[in-house]
Amino acid sequence: MPANVIVTSAYLPPVEYFSKITRAKKIFIEAEENYRKQSYRNRCYILTSQGPGHLVVPVFLGSFHKTAVRDIRIDYTRRWQKVHTGALTSAYGSSAFFIYYFGIIEEIILRRHKYLLDLNMELLAALLEILKTDTEVEYTDTFMPVSNAEGDFRYSIDPKKESSFRQKEYFQVFRDKHGFVPGLSIIDLLFNMGPETPSYL
């Protein structure tokens, strides 16, 4: 794994995302790109009693112009915060480590961050602290063209692309009902595995 990695901003990112960044010495979060819809930038995937589901942070988008991700504002005309915290409680309330970590996540979600980038960064910082990862994190200050350079994971980790990442199985609350479901948010792993999460990654 390269010393430095570059990734997009992401809302409660998937396990694959954390498998890349927790091995790096420094993380660069892409802040200068144009915002992309239907990506991890404003959504995460969790496992509910009904199967995999996603949570989306609603955002304002310009009608005619591309908007830089750093300028994407959260839409509070929708009650997404209560929906998200309620869905997480319903999905993971019975998990072994929910009680230890949910309060931290909930507190951040319930704050009224103006910008999506700020919400994502605060959640990322909290998760890295929980995982006892001292990796340095910075925003990019210019947009570099997409490349196949080692450590550039900006567009390879995408819910619309099939991933080559092969995830080890771990205990999930609804595994008996749905089997093991890969590709979920880091919080699925954290709520189910707790302190074992860093060694899993």
ZAFI-512945 format. One record per residue: x, y, z of N, C-alpha, C in turn. Coordinates in steps of 0.1 Angstrom, whole numbers. Each point is the difference from the previous one (the first is absolute). Layout:
N
nx / ny / nz / cax / cay / caz / cx / cy / cz
X / Y / Z / X / Y / Z / X / Y / Z;
...
//
This chain:
201
nx / ny / nz / cax / cay / caz / cx / cy / cz
8 / -12 / 0 / -8 / 12 / 0 / 9 / 13 / 0;
-3 / 9 / -9 / 8 / 12 / 0 / -1 / 9 / 13;
10 / 8 / 2 / 0 / 8 / 12 / -11 / 10 / 0;
-4 / 6 / -12 / -10 / 10 / -1 / -11 / -6 / -9;
-13 / 3 / 4 / -11 / -4 / -9 / -9 / 12 / -2;
-7 / 0 / -11 / -10 / 10 / -2 / -14 / -7 / -3;
-10 / 5 / 7 / -13 / -5 / -1 / -10 / 11 / 0;
-12 / -3 / -4 / -11 / 10 / 0 / -5 / 2 / 14;
-7 / 11 / 2 / -8 / 1 / 13 / -11 / -10 / -1;
-3 / -6 / 12 / -11 / -10 / 0 / -7 / 0 / 13;
-13 / -3 / 0 / -9 / 0 / 12 / 0 / -14 / 5;
6 / -2 / 12 / 1 / -13 / 7 / 5 / -10 / -11;
12 / 1 / -4 / 5 / -8 / -12 / -1 / -15 / 2;
2 / -7 / -11 / 0 / -15 / 1 / 12 / -5 / 6;
0 / -13 / 3 / 12 / -6 / 6 / 12 / 0 / -10;
-3 / -1 / -12 / 12 / 1 / -10 / 7 / 13 / 1;
-7 / 11 / 2 / 6 / 13 / 1 / 9 / 0 / 12;
-4 / -5 / 11 / 8 / 0 / 12 / 12 / -10 / -1;
-2 / -11 / -8 / 11 / -9 / -1 / 12 / 7 / -8;
-3 / 10 / -8 / 10 / 7 / -7 / 7 / 11 / 9;
-9 / 8 / 7 / 5 / 12 / 7 / 7 / -4 / 13;
-4 / -10 / 7 / 6 / -3 / 13 / 14 / -6 / -2;
5 / -3 / -12 / 13 / -5 / -2 / 9 / 11 / -5;
-5 / 12 / -2 / 8 / 11 / -6 / 5 / 9 / 11;
11 / 7 / -3 / 5 / 9 / 9 / -7 / 14 / -1;
-5 / 3 / -12 / -7 / 12 / -2 / -11 / -2 / -10;
-12 / 6 / 4 / -11 / 0 / -9 / -3 / 13 / -6;
-3 / 1 / -13 / -4 / 12 / -6 / -15 / -2 / -4;
-9 / 9 / 5 / -14 / -1 / -4 / -2 / 10 / -11;
-5 / -5 / -11 / -3 / 8 / -12 / -11 / 11 / 3;
4 / 12 / -1 / -9 / 11 / 3 / -3 / 9 / -12;
7 / -2 / -11 / -1 / 9 / -11 / -7 / -6 / -12;
-4 / -12 / 1 / -7 / -7 / -11 / -14 / 6 / -1;
-7 / -2 / -12 / -14 / 3 / -1 / -8 / -12 / 7;
-10 / 4 / 7 / -8 / -10 / 7 / -7 / -10 / -9;
0 / -12 / 4 / -6 / -11 / -8 / -12 / -6 / 8;
-11 / -1 / -7 / -12 / -6 / 6 / 1 / -15 / 2;
-8 / -5 / 8 / -1 / -15 / 2 / 13 / -6 / 3;
8 / 6 / 9 / 13 / -5 / 4 / 1 / -1 / 15;
11 / -4 / 5 / 2 / -1 / 14 / 2 / 14 / 7;
0 / 10 / -8 / 2 / 14 / 5 / -11 / 4 / 10;
-12 / -5 / -3 / -11 / 4 / 8 / -9 / -12 / 4;
5 / -12 / -1 / -8 / -12 / 3 / 9 / -11 / 6;
-7 / -9 / 8 / 7 / -11 / 5 / -10 / -12 / 0;
6 / -12 / 1 / -9 / -12 / -1 / 1 / -8 / 13;
-11 / -4 / 5 / -1 / -7 / 13 / -9 / -13 / -3;
1 / -9 / 10 / -8 / -12 / -1 / -12 / 1 / 10;
-12 / 0 / -5 / -12 / 0 / 8 / -6 / -13 / 1;
-11 / -1 / 7 / -7 / -13 / 1 / -6 / -4 / -13;
-2 / 10 / -9 / -6 / -3 / -13 / 11 / -3 / -11;
13 / 2 / 4 / 11 / -2 / -9 / 8 / 13 / -1;
9 / 0 / -10 / 8 / 12 / -2 / -9 / 13 / -3;
4 / 11 / 6 / -7 / 12 / -3 / 10 / 12 / 0;
-4 / 11 / -5 / 9 / 12 / 0 / -6 / 12 / 7;
8 / 8 / 5 / -3 / 13 / 7 / 6 / 11 / -8;
-8 / 10 / -4 / 5 / 11 / -8 / -1 / 13 / 7;
10 / 8 / 0 / 0 / 14 / 5 / -5 / 9 / -11;
-12 / 6 / 1 / -5 / 8 / -11 / 9 / 13 / -1;
3 / 4 / -13 / 8 / 12 / -2 / -6 / 9 / -10;
4 / 13 / 0 / -4 / 9 / -10 / 9 / 0 / -12;
-5 / -1 / -12 / 9 / 0 / -12 / -4 / 11 / -9;
9 / 7 / -7 / -3 / 10 / -10 / -7 / -6 / -11;
-9 / 7 / -6 / -8 / -5 / -11 / 7 / -1 / -13;
10 / 10 / -2 / 6 / 0 / -14 / 15 / -1 / 1;
6 / 1 / 11 / 15 / 0 / 1 / 5 / -12 / 8;
11 / -5 / -3 / 7 / -10 / 8 / 4 / 7 / 13;
-1 / -7 / 11 / 3 / 6 / 13 / 12 / -8 / 6;
9 / 8 / 5 / 12 / -6 / 7 / -5 / -7 / 13;
6 / -11 / 3 / -5 / -8 / 12 / 2 / 8 / 12;
10 / 9 / 1 / 2 / 8 / 12 / -12 / 10 / 2;
-8 / 3 / -10 / -11 / 9 / 1 / -13 / -6 / 1;
-1 / -13 / 1 / -13 / -7 / 1 / -6 / 2 / 14;
-12 / 6 / 0 / -6 / 3 / 13 / -11 / -11 / 3;
-2 / -3 / 12 / -9 / -10 / 5 / -14 / 6 / 0;
-10 / -8 / -4 / -14 / 5 / -1 / -7 / -4 / 13;
-3 / 9 / 9 / -7 / -3 / 12 / -15 / 2 / 0;
-5 / 2 / -13 / -15 / 1 / -1 / -6 / -15 / 1;
9 / -9 / -1 / -4 / -14 / 3 / 5 / -5 / 13;
-7 / -9 / 7 / 4 / -4 / 13 / 9 / -12 / 0;
11 / 1 / -8 / 9 / -11 / -2 / 7 / -5 / 13;
3 / 10 / 9 / 8 / -4 / 11 / -8 / -10 / 9;
-12 / 2 / 3 / -8 / -9 / 8 / -2 / -13 / -8;
-2 / 1 / -13 / -1 / -13 / -8 / 12 / -8 / 2;
12 / 6 / -2 / 13 / -7 / 1 / 2 / -6 / 14;
-1 / 8 / 10 / 2 / -5 / 14 / -10 / -11 / 3;
-12 / 1 / -4 / -10 / -10 / 2 / 3 / -13 / -7;
4 / 2 / -13 / 3 / -12 / -8 / 12 / -8 / 6;
10 / 8 / 5 / 12 / -7 / 6 / -4 / -7 / 13;
-8 / 6 / 8 / -5 / -6 / 12 / -8 / -13 / -3;
-8 / 1 / -10 / -8 / -12 / -3 / 8 / -11 / -6;
10 / 4 / -8 / 9 / -10 / -6 / 10 / -6 / 9;
5 / 8 / 9 / 12 / -5 / 8 / -2 / 1 / 15;
-12 / 4 / 5 / -3 / 1 / 14 / 3 / -13 / 8;
-1 / -11 / -6 / 3 / -13 / 6 / 14 / -5 / -2;
8 / 7 / -7 / 14 / -4 / -3 / 8 / 2 / 13;
11 / -8 / 1 / 8 / -1 / 12 / 6 / 13 / 5;
4 / 9 / -10 / 8 / 12 / 4 / -8 / 13 / -3;
-12 / -1 / -4 / -8 / 12 / -3 / 0 / 10 / 11;
-1 / -4 / 12 / -1 / 9 / 12 / 12 / 8 / 2;
12 / -6 / -5 / 13 / 7 / 3 / 3 / 11 / -11;
-6 / -1 / -12 / 4 / 9 / -10 / -11 / 8 / -6;
-13 / -4 / 2 / -11 / 7 / -7 / -1 / 15 / 5;
2 / 2 / 13 / -1 / 14 / 5 / 9 / 10 / -7;
12 / -5 / -3 / 10 / 9 / -7 / -5 / 3 / -14;
-4 / -10 / -7 / -5 / 2 / -14 / -13 / 9 / 0;
-9 / -3 / 9 / -13 / 7 / 1 / 3 / 15 / 2;
9 / 3 / 10 / 2 / 14 / 3 / 5 / 8 / -12;
9 / -6 / -8 / 5 / 7 / -12 / -11 / 1 / -11;
-8 / -10 / -2 / -11 / 0 / -10 / -10 / 11 / 4;
-3 / 2 / 13 / -10 / 9 / 4 / 4 / 15 / 0;
13 / 2 / -2 / 4 / 14 / -1 / -4 / 5 / -14;
-2 / 13 / 0 / -4 / 6 / -13 / 12 / 5 / -8;
7 / -9 / -6 / 12 / 4 / -8 / -6 / 7 / -13;
6 / 11 / -4 / -5 / 6 / -12 / 4 / -7 / -12;
12 / -5 / 0 / 6 / -7 / -12 / 2 / -15 / 2;
-3 / -7 / -10 / 2 / -15 / 0 / 14 / -4 / 3;
9 / 8 / -5 / 15 / -3 / 2 / 3 / 0 / 15;
-6 / 10 / 7 / 3 / 1 / 14 / -6 / -11 / 8;
-12 / -4 / -3 / -7 / -12 / 6 / 9 / -12 / -2;
4 / -3 / -12 / 7 / -12 / -3 / 14 / 0 / 7;
6 / 12 / 0 / 14 / 0 / 7 / -1 / -2 / 15;
-11 / 6 / 6 / -1 / -2 / 14 / -3 / -15 / 4;
-8 / -6 / -8 / -3 / -15 / 2 / 13 / -8 / -3;
7 / 3 / -10 / 13 / -7 / -3 / 10 / 2 / 11;
1 / 12 / 6 / 10 / 2 / 10 / -4 / -8 / 13;
-13 / 0 / 3 / -5 / -8 / 11 / 3 / -15 / -1;
-3 / -5 / -12 / 2 / -14 / -3 / 15 / -4 / 1;
9 / 9 / -6 / 14 / -3 / 1 / 5 / 0 / 15;
-6 / 9 / 8 / 3 / 0 / 14 / -4 / -13 / 7;
-13 / -4 / -3 / -5 / -13 / 6 / 9 / -11 / -4;
5 / 0 / -12 / 9 / -11 / -5 / 14 / 1 / 4;
3 / 11 / 7 / 13 / 3 / 5 / 10 / 1 / -11;
-4 / 7 / -11 / 8 / 2 / -11 / 5 / 15 / 0;
13 / 1 / 0 / 6 / 14 / 1 / 4 / 5 / -14;
-6 / -5 / -10 / 3 / 5 / -14 / -4 / 14 / -2;
9 / 8 / -6 / -2 / 14 / -2 / -10 / 2 / -12;
-9 / 9 / 2 / -11 / 2 / -10 / 1 / 15 / -5;
-1 / 2 / -13 / 0 / 14 / -6 / -10 / 0 / -12;
-5 / 12 / -3 / -7 / 2 / -12 / 10 / 2 / -12;
-4 / -3 / -12 / 8 / 4 / -11 / -2 / 15 / -3;
9 / 7 / -6 / -1 / 14 / -2 / -2 / 3 / -15;
3 / -10 / -9 / -2 / 1 / -14 / -5 / -14 / -5;
-7 / 1 / -11 / -5 / -13 / -6 / 10 / -6 / -9;
4 / -12 / 3 / 9 / -7 / -9 / -8 / -10 / -9;
3 / -1 / -13 / -7 / -9 / -8 / 0 / -14 / 5;
-10 / -8 / -3 / -1 / -13 / 5 / 11 / -8 / -7;
7 / -9 / 8 / 11 / -8 / -5 / -1 / -14 / 6;
9 / -8 / -5 / 1 / -14 / 5 / 11 / -1 / 10;
5 / 12 / 5 / 11 / 0 / 9 / -3 / -7 / 13;
10 / -7 / 5 / -2 / -7 / 12 / -5 / 9 / 11;
-10 / -3 / 7 / -5 / 8 / 11 / -11 / 9 / -4;
-4 / 1 / -12 / -11 / 8 / -5 / -13 / -8 / -1;
-8 / 1 / 11 / -12 / -9 / 1 / -13 / 9 / -2;
1 / 12 / -6 / -11 / 9 / 0 / -12 / -6 / -8;
3 / -7 / -11 / -12 / -4 / -8 / 0 / -16 / -1;
8 / -6 / 7 / 0 / -15 / 0 / -10 / -5 / 10;
-2 / 8 / 11 / -10 / -4 / 10 / -13 / 7 / -2;
-9 / -7 / -7 / -12 / 6 / -5 / -11 / -10 / 1;
-12 / 4 / 5 / -11 / -10 / 1 / -5 / -5 / -13;
3 / 8 / -11 / -5 / -4 / -13 / 10 / -8 / -8;
11 / -3 / 6 / 10 / -8 / -6 / 2 / -13 / 7;
3 / -11 / -7 / 3 / -13 / 7 / 14 / 1 / 6;
1 / -3 / 12 / 13 / 1 / 7 / 8 / -13 / -1;
13 / 2 / -1 / 9 / -12 / 0 / 4 / -4 / 15;
-5 / 9 / 9 / 4 / -2 / 14 / -8 / -13 / 5;
8 / -9 / 6 / -6 / -12 / 5 / 0 / 0 / 15;
-12 / 2 / 5 / -2 / 2 / 14 / -1 / -13 / 8;
7 / 0 / 11 / -1 / -12 / 9 / -14 / 1 / 7;
-5 / -12 / 3 / -13 / 0 / 7 / 2 / 3 / 15;
-10 / 6 / 6 / -1 / 2 / 14 / -14 / -1 / 5;
-2 / -1 / 13 / -14 / -1 / 5 / -8 / 13 / -3;
-12 / -3 / -5 / -10 / 11 / -2 / -13 / -3 / 6;
-7 / 10 / 5 / -12 / -2 / 8 / -10 / -9 / -8;
-3 / 3 / -12 / -10 / -7 / -8 / 6 / -11 / -9;
12 / -5 / 3 / 6 / -10 / -8 / -8 / -12 / -2;
-7 / -5 / 10 / -8 / -12 / -1 / -11 / 2 / -10;
-5 / 12 / -2 / -11 / 3 / -9 / 5 / 3 / -14;
11 / 7 / -1 / 4 / 5 / -13 / 14 / -6 / -5;
6 / -7 / 9 / 14 / -4 / -4 / 9 / 11 / 2;
13 / -2 / -2 / 10 / 11 / 1 / -2 / 10 / -11;
-1 / 13 / 3 / -1 / 10 / -10 / 12 / 9 / 0;
8 / 0 / -11 / 12 / 8 / 0 / -4 / 14 / -5;
10 / 9 / 0 / -2 / 14 / -6 / -7 / 10 / 9;
-2 / -3 / 13 / -7 / 9 / 8 / 9 / 10 / 7;
-7 / 10 / 6 / 8 / 10 / 7 / 9 / -5 / 11;
10 / 7 / 3 / 9 / -4 / 11 / -7 / -1 / 13;
-12 / 6 / 2 / -7 / -1 / 13 / -6 / -14 / 1;
-3 / -6 / -11 / -5 / -14 / 1 / 11 / -9 / 7;
12 / 2 / -5 / 11 / -8 / 6 / 3 / 4 / 15;
0 / 13 / 2 / 3 / 6 / 13 / -11 / -5 / 11;
-13 / 2 / -4 / -10 / -4 / 10 / 0 / -15 / 3;
4 / -8 / -10 / 0 / -15 / 2 / 13 / -5 / 6;
11 / 6 / -3 / 13 / -5 / 4 / 8 / 8 / 10;
-4 / 13 / 2 / 5 / 8 / 10 / 15 / 1 / 0;
7 / -3 / 11 / 15 / 2 / 1 / 8 / -9 / -10;
-7 / -10 / -6 / 7 / -9 / -9 / 0 / 6 / -15;
-7 / 11 / -1 / 0 / 7 / -13 / 13 / 3 / -6;
10 / 6 / 7 / 13 / 4 / -6 / 7 / -13 / -5;
0 / -11 / 8 / 7 / -12 / -5 / -7 / -6 / -12;
-13 / 2 / -1 / -7 / -5 / -12 / 5 / 8 / -12;
1 / 13 / 2 / 4 / 8 / -12 / 14 / -3 / -4;
//
